[in-house]
Every structure is written in structure tokens, then in C-alpha cells.
């Protein structure tokens, strides 16, 4: 069961895949900050670039865009009270109030840590629940 996890970590740590992840997270965060520019449209526009990178690096880059955009949307939600993405609407409620009280840095830090923790836990959970679910589905 853990050999797949070890293989996935080894694959993710290849320099080309790390570069794809970094570029994807950077582009995704920049897109997430812009209200009205959706992550799906960005992924569709950058899809031809994934053909140059190869399948693994391309998928990692697209995942980085997705996760980066989900985090980047919280920045405008906290600072401007305008959600950058639909997933960050709830962040406007408490995050912007913290920013108005002079605690914008703390709100952005909580959003970043929460985004990292949620993404990590969900990927680990997917690793454990996907194989049994695939057995049931097939």
C-alpha cells in the first residue's frame, strides 16, 4: 500500500516536476487574486503548454494552478472584501473583518496555513481511500 505513496513522492521530487508545480502555483495564485478570471479558464488556456512538458509534469502543473488559485482568491477576499474565486466567498466574512482591525497579516497567514493543511490532508486521504473505492467501483 505504501509503495504507491513512495513512488508518488519520488515522482513529485523530480526537478522538472517541481518546476511545473512551482510555475503552476505561481500562475494559479496570480489568477486567483484577479476577480472574475476563473481557474477553469486559466487551465484551459494553459493546456497546450502541458503537451510540451510531458504528462506527469503537465498534470502536476495543472494541479498547482488549481491549488494556487484556490489560495490566491483568499487574498482579495481578505484585503478588499471581493472574492477572487467562488471558493473564497466565505473568507470575506471573517478575513476582511480582521483586515479592518489591522490584522490582515494574521488573516493571510491563517488562510495560507489552512490552504496548505487542507490540501495536504485531502491528498493523503485520497491516497488511502482511492484504491478501496476503485475496487468497489470496478
C-alpha positions as CSV (number, residue, x, y, z in Angstrom):
1,X,0.0,0.0,0.0
2,X,2.8,2.4,0.8
3,X,4.9,1.6,-2.3
4,X,2.5,3.8,-4.4
5,X,3.0,6.6,-1.9
6,X,6.7,6.3,-2.1
7,X,6.6,6.1,-5.9
8,X,4.4,9.3,-6.0
9,X,6.8,11.2,-3.7
10,X,9.8,10.1,-5.8
11,X,8.0,11.2,-9.0
12,X,7.0,14.6,-7.5
13,X,10.6,15.3,-6.4
14,X,12.0,15.1,-9.9
15,X,13.3,18.6,-10.8
16,X,11.1,19.0,-13.9
17,X,8.0,18.2,-11.9
18,X,9.0,20.5,-9.0
19,X,9.4,23.3,-11.6
20,X,6.0,22.5,-13.0
21,X,4.5,22.6,-9.5
22,X,6.2,26.0,-8.8
23,X,5.1,27.6,-12.0
24,X,1.5,26.2,-11.6
25,X,1.2,27.5,-8.0
26,X,2.6,30.9,-9.0
27,X,0.3,31.3,-12.0
28,X,-2.6,29.9,-10.0
29,X,-2.1,32.4,-7.2
30,X,-1.8,35.3,-9.6
31,X,-5.0,34.2,-11.3
32,X,-6.8,33.6,-8.0
33,X,-6.1,37.2,-7.0
34,X,-7.9,38.6,-10.0
35,X,-11.6,38.6,-9.5
36,X,-13.6,37.4,-12.5
37,X,-10.7,35.3,-14.0
38,X,-11.6,31.7,-13.3
39,X,-9.3,28.9,-12.6
40,X,-11.0,26.7,-15.2
41,X,-10.4,29.2,-18.0
42,X,-6.8,29.5,-17.0
43,X,-6.3,25.8,-17.0
44,X,-7.9,25.6,-20.4
45,X,-5.7,28.4,-21.8
46,X,-2.5,26.7,-20.4
47,X,-3.5,23.2,-21.5
48,X,-1.4,23.4,-24.7
49,X,1.7,24.1,-22.6
50,X,1.2,20.7,-20.8
51,X,1.8,18.9,-24.1
52,X,5.4,20.3,-24.2
53,X,6.1,19.4,-20.6
54,X,5.0,15.8,-20.7
55,X,2.1,14.1,-19.0
56,X,3.4,13.9,-15.4
57,X,4.8,17.5,-15.2
58,X,1.7,18.8,-17.0
59,X,-0.7,17.2,-14.5
60,X,1.4,18.5,-11.6
61,X,1.4,22.0,-13.2
62,X,-2.4,21.9,-13.6
63,X,-2.9,20.7,-10.0
64,X,-0.6,23.6,-8.9
65,X,-2.7,26.1,-10.8
66,X,-5.8,24.7,-9.1
67,X,-4.4,24.8,-5.6
68,X,-2.7,28.2,-6.2
69,X,-5.9,29.8,-7.5
70,X,-7.9,28.5,-4.5
71,X,-5.4,30.1,-2.2
72,X,-5.0,33.3,-4.2
73,X,-8.7,34.0,-4.1
74,X,-8.5,34.4,-0.4
75,X,-6.1,37.4,-0.7
76,X,-8.6,39.7,-2.3
77,X,-11.3,38.3,-0.1
78,X,-9.3,39.4,3.0
79,X,-7.9,42.7,1.8
80,X,-10.6,44.1,-0.5
81,X,-13.7,42.1,0.5
82,X,-14.1,40.9,-3.1
83,X,-13.7,37.1,-3.5
84,X,-11.1,36.3,-6.2
85,X,-12.7,32.8,-6.7
86,X,-16.0,31.3,-5.8
87,X,-14.3,29.1,-3.2
88,X,-13.2,32.1,-1.2
89,X,-16.6,33.8,-0.6
90,X,-16.7,32.7,3.0
91,X,-13.3,34.1,3.6
92,X,-14.8,37.6,3.1
93,X,-16.9,37.2,6.3
94,X,-14.1,36.9,8.9
95,X,-11.0,37.7,6.9
96,X,-12.0,41.2,5.9
97,X,-13.1,42.0,9.4
98,X,-9.6,41.0,10.7
99,X,-8.1,43.2,8.0
100,X,-10.2,46.2,9.1
101,X,-9.0,45.7,12.6
102,X,-5.3,45.8,11.5
103,X,-4.7,42.1,11.5
104,X,-4.5,41.5,7.7
105,X,-1.2,39.7,8.1
106,X,-2.6,37.3,10.5
107,X,-5.7,36.6,8.3
108,X,-3.4,36.0,5.3
109,X,-1.2,33.7,7.3
110,X,-4.2,31.7,8.6
111,X,-5.5,31.4,5.0
112,X,-2.1,30.2,3.8
113,X,-1.7,27.7,6.6
114,X,-5.3,26.5,6.2
115,X,-4.9,26.1,2.5
116,X,-1.7,24.1,2.9
117,X,-3.1,21.9,5.6
118,X,-6.4,21.2,3.8
119,X,-4.6,20.4,0.5
120,X,-2.1,18.1,2.3
121,X,-4.8,16.2,4.3
122,X,-7.0,15.8,1.2
123,X,-4.2,14.4,-0.9
124,X,-3.2,11.9,1.8
125,X,-6.8,11.0,2.3
126,X,-7.2,10.4,-1.4
127,X,-4.2,8.1,-1.3
128,X,-5.8,5.9,1.3
129,X,-9.4,5.9,0.1
130,X,-9.0,5.8,-3.7
131,X,-7.8,2.2,-4.0
132,X,-10.6,0.6,-2.0
133,X,-13.1,2.8,-3.7
134,X,-11.8,1.8,-7.1
135,X,-12.1,-1.9,-6.1
136,X,-15.8,-1.3,-5.2
137,X,-16.5,0.7,-8.3
138,X,-15.0,-1.9,-10.6
